[in-house]
Amino acid sequence: MSEDLCREGKLSTEQIFSRVLQNINSTLESIGKNIEQFYLSDLSVPSDKTDDCCKDMEDERNIRYFFIDGPGGTRKTFLYRAILATIRTHNLIALATTTSRVTASLLLNGRTAHSRFKIPIDVESKICCNFSKQSSLAKPLKLTALIIWDEASMARRQSIKALDELLKDVMDNNLLFGGKVVVFGGDFHQVLPIVPKSTINECINAMLVMSYIWHSLEKIKLTENMRAKHDPAFSNFLLFIGNGIEQQIAPKTIRIPKVMLLPYNKNIDPLQELITFAFSDFNDYNEDPLSLMNRAILTPKNDNVDHINEILIEEFPGDEHIYNSIDETIDKSQQSQYKDFFNSLSAPELPPHKLLLKENCPILMLRNINPSKGLCNGTRLNCRKFGKHVILAQIAVGDRKIDMVFLA
């Protein structure tokens, strides 16, 4: 073999020696042996580029903790669904969890991390998940091959630490997350962890990036906005704001591009002009109600929400169906005295006293009724039929899209 290499005439004695050892070692490895097993202690097999590549691949296989960092519209949810489908087609268990219930409805069998891992809602400096490794809830965790936690950027680091300690306890080892493959995801441009009555520094301190876990995560960035692929100017504008590099005209004040503004006309009611722009023809949406889900008017105050909804429901085609709330006092003798007062209340998490609905109009769920069926806080539905005390509605988003449900 060495004579064949000598005939090439381009290799030094050391290079020939190395190539011979590599070829011998490769032949031995093909039959499950290794050159080191033959006590050739003075000989070492030098590594070539192929060996280095194999080592890099082995290192990559040992990476078990990831963070998918991507702004809104980069199709993180699509990526999660693809990963979950791949794992589950191999008859392995993959758990889909999120910080918010709305996001959980977009993933198959998705649940909030607080629900799945029994993490307390009231986060303190030190918390733990409310079940032990002997419980029935721990068995699926032991068999789980993958855990996905979306919107982790909104979760407080204490909650993620609680998951780490839970998995260490369940798997009975000291590896990070018990050695499980864990994929976090989120966008730090969006909502950060909510810390009541806190300063900016306290909110930042509650983030995942301030946790000891952050440095162990392999960061993967998604950069192309697929949702606004045909409107790169809008996509870049959002990124500039999120990155803090958009030009400011005053401290903490930016100028919105004119193409995103409706010109003011003193002869037209501005609110009515906005409604006409957002919902040009309700008759079209009546024929295809699901297309209405891509349009919305945002306003910061609940009073404005109620006022705009009243205008929209009046313009929506069809007959009105009125549902009134029934409020009762504990002391029946005070019912007549407080009845009008109760009816005037409009709590943020409750529908108004007088609820006006029409066929095919959109509604939003405010409570977690049955998350496994897609009925949770934030689920969007379309009204189909109305009974005296029951509404037949169709789910408009998520994996349960087009499913019919009864709401009482």
N, C-alpha and C positions, 0 to 999 in steps of 0.2 A: 504493500500500500504506500509506504514511504517512497519507494522507487518511482511509482507512478506520479507522485506529487513532485519529485525531483525533476522529472522530465518536463514539467511545465516551465521550469526555469525562472519563475517570477517570485518564488517564495523563499524566505530565509529559512535557516535550520530551525529556529524557534517556531516559526509559523507552521512548518511541516510537522514538527513534533506535536504542536497543539491540535492540528487538523487530524492527525492519526488518533490521538486520545479521544477527540470528539466523536469520530466515526466508530471507534471501538465501544465507547460508552453508549452511543445511540443503538448499536446492535444489541448490547446487553439489556438496555432498557426495554427493547421490543419483546424480550422474553421474561421481563419482570425482574431483571438483575440490575446491578450498578457496579461500576468499576471500583468503587470504594470497598465493596464487599470482598475484594480479592487481595486486601492488605497491601495495596501499593501506596503506602503512606507517603512516600516521597513524591508521588505524582499527583498533581491536581488538574482537574479538567477545567480549562479556561472557558468562560462564558462568551458566547458570541451574541450578535444582535437578536437572534431568534430567542435565545435563552432570556435575554433582558426583556424582550417583548412578552414572553410567557410569564415572567415574574410580575410584570405590570398587570397582565390580565388576572393573575392570581390575586394581586393586591385589590383590583377592582371587585373581584368576587367577594372579597372580605369586607367591602363597604356595605354596611347594613342600615345606615341612617341617612336620610336625604331631606332636603328642603327645596321644594319647587317654588321659586320666586318669579312671579310674573304679574304684570299689571292686569287690570280687568280687560277681558276681551282676547287674551292670549290663549284661550282654550285650555285652561288648567283642568276644568271639569271633564272635557273630552279626554284628556290624558288619564285622569283618574279612572274613568269608565273603561278605557282600553286596558289599563293595568288590572283592574278588578276582573274584567271578563277573561283575560289571559290566565290569571291565577285560578279562577273558578273552573275554567274548562279543563284544568288538570286535576280536578277533584280535590283542590286544596281550599282551606278556609281563608278568606280575606275579609277583614272588618272595615267598613266605611264609616268614618265618624267625622263630624264637623263641629265647629264652635257654635254656629247658629242653626236653628231649626229649618229656616228657609233653604239654606244650602244643602242640608241633609236630604230634603225632598228631591233634589236633583240627582242623587246617587242611589243606585239600586240597593235596597235594604240599608239605606243610610240612617244613622241616628246621631244625636248629639253626643259629644264626649261625656257630658255630665250624666246623660241617661245610661249610656252603655257601660261606663266605668264607675258609675256611682260617685262621681266627684261632687263634693258639696258646692252649692251655688254661692254661698257666702264664703269667699276665699279669705283665709287668714294667712299669717306668716308661715304657718306649718299646717298642712292639711293632709288627709289620707283618704283613699277610696274606701267606701263603706261596704266592703265585703272581704272575706278571707279566702285563702287558697284552698280551704276545705269545702267551700260552698259550691253549689251547682253552677254559679256564674263563672267560676274559675276554670272549669273544664274546657269550654270553647277557647279560652285564652291560651291554654297549654297547647292546643292543637292548631292554633292560628299560624299561618305562614306569613301573613302580611297585615299591617295596620296602616290605614290612610287617615290622616287628620287634616282636613281642609280648614281654611281660615284660621290657621294656628297663629297668625299674626294678631288676631283679636283676642287670643286666649292669654290669661295671665300665666307667667312662668311657674307659679306655684301649682297650677293645675297640671301642667306638663310634667313637673317634678313628681307629682302624686302618681301619674301613670308610670313613670320610670320605677318608682319604689314598688308599685303594685306588681309590675312584671318581674322585677327581681325576686319578689317574694313568691310569686306563683311558679316561676321557673327554677327557684331555689339556687340562684347563682348571683354573682356580683357584676355581671356584664351589663352594659348600658341597655335599658329596656329588656333585660333578661335575655339578650341575644336575638330578639325578634327583629325582623325587617320592618322599619317604620318609615313612612313617607309623610312628611309635613308639607303643607303648602299655604300660600297666602300672598298678600300684597301689602307691604308696609306703607304704601301711599294712601291706603284707605283707613278704615276705622281702627284705632289702636285699642288696647285693653282699657276698659272703663273702670276707673278707680274713683268712687264717690268722694266729693269734696277734697280733691287732690290738686297738687300743682303739676306743671308740665314735667318737672323732673321725676315726680312720683309715678306718673303715667309711663314715662320712658323706663324707669327702673322695673316696672311690672312686665316689660316685654320679654319675649323669648330670647332676643339677642343679648339680654343681660344674664341669661342663665348659663350654668356650667355646661349645659347640653349643647349650646349653640356651636361651640368650637369642634364638636364631634360630628356635626352634620355635613354631608357633602352637598354643596350648594349648586343647584342647577337653575339657570336663568332662562326664562322664556321672554323674548323681546318683540316678536312680530305680533301686532294687534290684528288678529284675524276677523274680529267683529267689525272693526272699522277699516278693513283692508282697502276699501275703495274711497276712503276719506282720510288720507294720511295727515292732512293738516290738522284735523280735529284730534287725531290720535297723538300727534306730537305736542299739541297744545296741552293736552292733559298730562303728558309725561313731563313737560317743562314745569308745570305747576307742581306736580308731585315731587320732582327733584329739586324744587326751589330755585330754578334758574330762569323762570319767566321774568321778563323785565317788569319792574315795579314803577308805577307812576307816583306812588307815595308809600310810606311805610305800611307793609302788609296789604297793599292795594295794587291790583293789576287791571289792565284794560282788556275787556272781552272783545274779540274781533267782531267787526261789523256784520260779517256773514252769519254770525250766530245770534244776531239781535233782530227784533222786529221794529221797523221804523215807527216812531210815534206819530199818530194822526189825531189832532185835537178834535176832529169831527166824529171819531169812532171811539167807542168805549174800549179801553185797552184790554180789559179782561175778556170781553166778547171777541176781540180780534185774536187773542191768544187761543181761546177755545176753538175758534174757526180754523186757525192754523194747525192746531194739534189734532182736531177731529173734523176733517173737512166735510164728510158726508156720513151721517149715522146710518143711512139706509144701506150703504155698502157693508158696514160692520154687522148689520142685522142679518145679512145673507151669509157672512163669514165671521161669526163672533170671535173666533180664536185670533183673528188678525188684530183685534182691539188690544190684545195683551202687549203689543209692542209699543203702545203709546200711553203716555201719562203726563200729568201736570203736577209738578212738585211745588210745595209751599211749606214754609216752616211752622205755621200756626194752625192748630186744629180748627179754629173758627173759620179761617179761610178755606180749609178743606171742606167743611160742611156747606159753606156758601157755594163753592164751585160745584160740589156734587149735586146740590139742589138745581143748579142751572143745567148741568149735564143731563140729569134724569128727566127734566122737563123736555129737553130737545130730543131725547132718545125716543124712537118710534115705538108705539104699542100702548096698551092699557096699563094704568097704574094699579099696583097691588100694595095695600097699606098694611103694615104690621106694627101694632102698638105694644110697647113694653108694659108689663104689669108689675107695679111696685107696691108693696104692702108694708105698713108699719107693724112693729111687734105688738104694740097696743092698738087694737082694732078701733078703739074710740077716737084715735088721732088720725085715722085714715083720711077723712075729709079735710082735715086741717093742713096736712102736708102733701096731699095728692098733687096739687099744681106745682109745688116746689120740687118734688121728685121728677115730675115730667120735664122740668126746665133744666135739669142736670144733664151734662154731656161729658161723661168720663172718657179719658183718652183711650181706654182699653175696652170700651163697651159701645155698641151701636146707639144711635140716637133713639129717643123715645118714639118718634114717628119715623118709621123706616119705609121709604118709597122705593119700590122695585118694579122693573119691567122685564118682560121676556127677552132673553139673550143679553141682558145688561151684566157687566162684570161685578163681582163682589170679592172681598178679601177676608179670609178667615183670621180671627183675632185670638183664637184659643187652640191649644193642642187637644183635639178631640180624639183622634185615632192616628198617630204618626205612621204606623205600619201600613195604613191605607192611604197615606198621603194627605190626611186631614190634620194640618198643624198650623201654627201661627205663621201667617205670611202666604199660605196657599191661595192661589187665585183660581176662581171658578166663574162659570157663566150660568145664570139662572135659565132653566128650561121650562119648568111648570110650577104652578103655585097651588097649594092647598090651603085650608083654613089655618092649620098650625104647622104645615110641612112645606119645605121647598125642595124641588128636584133640581139639582145642580150638576154641572159637568166640570170636572177638574181640567184646568187649562194649561198646566205646566207640570214638568217633572215626569217620572216614570209612570205615574198613574194618569197621565194625560188622556182625556176623552172618557175616563171612567165616570159613571153616573153614581151619585150619592144622594141620600135624603138627609136634609138638615131640619131639625125640629127646634 
